[in-house]
Amino acid sequence: MTALGIIILYLSFRLKQVSCDFLLNNAWMALNRGKKGLDGYAPLAAHAAIHGGGTLIICLVFFPALWWLSIVDFFIHGLIDRIKAVVTLKKQWSEKDKAFWVSLGIDQEAHNLTHLCYIIIIIIGAGGIIL
């Protein structure tokens, strides 16, 4: 993969993250995924499925054989968000609390690191870096 291809791949994952975590997210998904039972897991699954769909699109464009990364992303994104949501709910943090913003930053960085792993896998799958 060329340097330009890697940059476009990286920007694709950044666009996916912003779109899926903010633009396509809604109050039901954002405020309920830390709750117990179906009340928490249904919005969490819906949110994680949106992310999995975004990853599927990226994989189909760059290296279709890695479509299964979308399933991995569904579970990893869901796990990261579930942990953050449960802790935030248990501690009753709101946007008025510094801890809320710290947890949001850690959550976003965990997603960024996950995307970095996907990018590395895609680059390797596509034949490595072409200089």
N, C-alpha and C positions, 0 to 999 in steps of 0.2 A: 504494500500500500504506500502511496506517495505521501509526502508531507502534507500536501493539500488535502488528500483524502482523509488523513488523520485529523486534521483541523476540522473538516466538515463533519466527521464522525463525532468528535468531541462536542462541537456546537449542536449537533443533533441531540445528543444526550442532555445538554444544558437546556435546550428548548423543550425537550420532553419533560424534564424535571419541573421547570417553571409552569408549563401548560398543565401537567397532570396534578401537581401539588398545589397550585394556586388557581389557575384559570378554570380548570374542570372540577375542582373540589367544591363541595357545597357544605352548608351548615350541618346537614344530617351526617355526612361523612366525617367532617372535622370534629364535631362536638360529641359524637356518640361512640367512636371506635374504641374507647377505653372502658365502656360499660361491660357488665357481665352478660354471658349468654348471647342469644341471638340479637339482642338489642345492640351489642357491641360488635359482634362478628359479621353481621350483615353489612353495616356501613364500611367496616374494615375491608371486607372482601370486595365490595364494589370499588372502593378506592384503589386497592391493590390490583384489581383487574384492569382498571384504566391504565395504570403504570405498565402492567404486563402487555397490554395492547400497544402502548407506545414503543416498548422495547421490541415487540414483534415487528412493527413497521420498520424500525431501524435495522434490525437483523435481515429482514427480507430485502432491503435496499442494498446493504453492504455485503452480507454473506448469508444467504438463505439457509444453508445447512445448519446454522446456529439458531434456528427458530426457537429451540428449546430454552434458550436464555430467557425468553418471555415467561416461561413457567417458573424458572429460578427467580426471576425478578418479582413475580407475583408473591412468592413465599418470603423472600428476603425483605422486600419493601414492606410487606404486611407485618413481619416480625419487628422490624425497626419501629414502625409506626405504632404497633400495639404496645411495645414497651414504653415508648414516650407517652402515649395516651393514658395508659394505666397509671404511670407515675404522676403525670400531671393531674389526673382526676383524684388520685389518692391524696396527694399533697394539696389539692384545691388551688393550684396555681392559676392565675389569670394573666391577661396581658399587662396588668398593673405590677406584676411581680418580676423581678430580675431573673429569678429561677426559670420562669416560663420562657423567657427569651434565650437564656442559656441552653435550655433543653431543646428549643427549636433550632438553635445553631448546631448543636451536637447531632440532632436528627438530620439536618440538611447535609452536614459533613459526612455522616454515615452513608447517606444516599450517594453523595459525590464519590466516595471511595468505592462503593459498589459499582458505580458506573465506570470508574477507572479500571476495575477488574474486567468488566464486560468489554471495554475498549481493547484491552490487552488481548483478551481471548479472540475478539474479532480480527485484530491485526494479525495474530498468529495464524488463525484460520484462513485468512485471505492471502497468506504467503509471506507474511513479515513486512518489514519496511524496505521500500525501494529507494535507494539513494540516487 
